[in-house]
């Protein structure tokens, strides 16, 4: 699976004003079909209506040796590094293992240079087996993101199997309460990274387009 931009919205103007937002997503689940990636899919679909360009990275996008051994000169690693440095925002998803974020996500974060998240808006999404792991975002993941320079971290969203149901065909369906929480942070993300050329009414219209 080639690494790099996974979904680029075709329209370059929204309401007559160029408002392209560059967002990098990092999926820390070892599975392409998981509860955490379903939240990321929902977010990408919603923000896509506001004219965003996404560069999406998952574990299987990387050469395994380059990922585990941290080969900075490998093209896969360079693509990740360049995308993050050029982005306006970074959205991260991870399952919770042993009260912490996934080892795969840690490997991806270790590939980033010091200060890579400086002046980026960062949003973390996580899923776990129960609500007992809710505080993992604040006590395990956010400090690591701060060490990479993330000073603007939006309030993360955590979900358990009560919030994301697995259907008979193996796909995951987000509950209405979780969708509402995600919609709130999507609005905040748009407000944080929409280009300065966009008037407040345009930002509001962009949010209405997500309804």
Buried (B, 14 or more C-beta within 10 A) or exposed (E): EEBBBBBEBEEEEBEEBEBBBBBBBBBBBEEEEBBBBBBBBBBBEBBBBBBBBBBBBBBBBBBEEBBEEEBEEBEBBBBBBEBBBEBBBBBBBBBBBEEBBBBBBBBBBEBBEEEBBEEBBBBBBBBBEEEEBBEBBBEBBBEBBEEBBBEBBBEBBBBBEEBBEBEEEEEBEBEEEBBEBBBEBBBBBBBBBBEEEBEEEBBBBBBEBBE
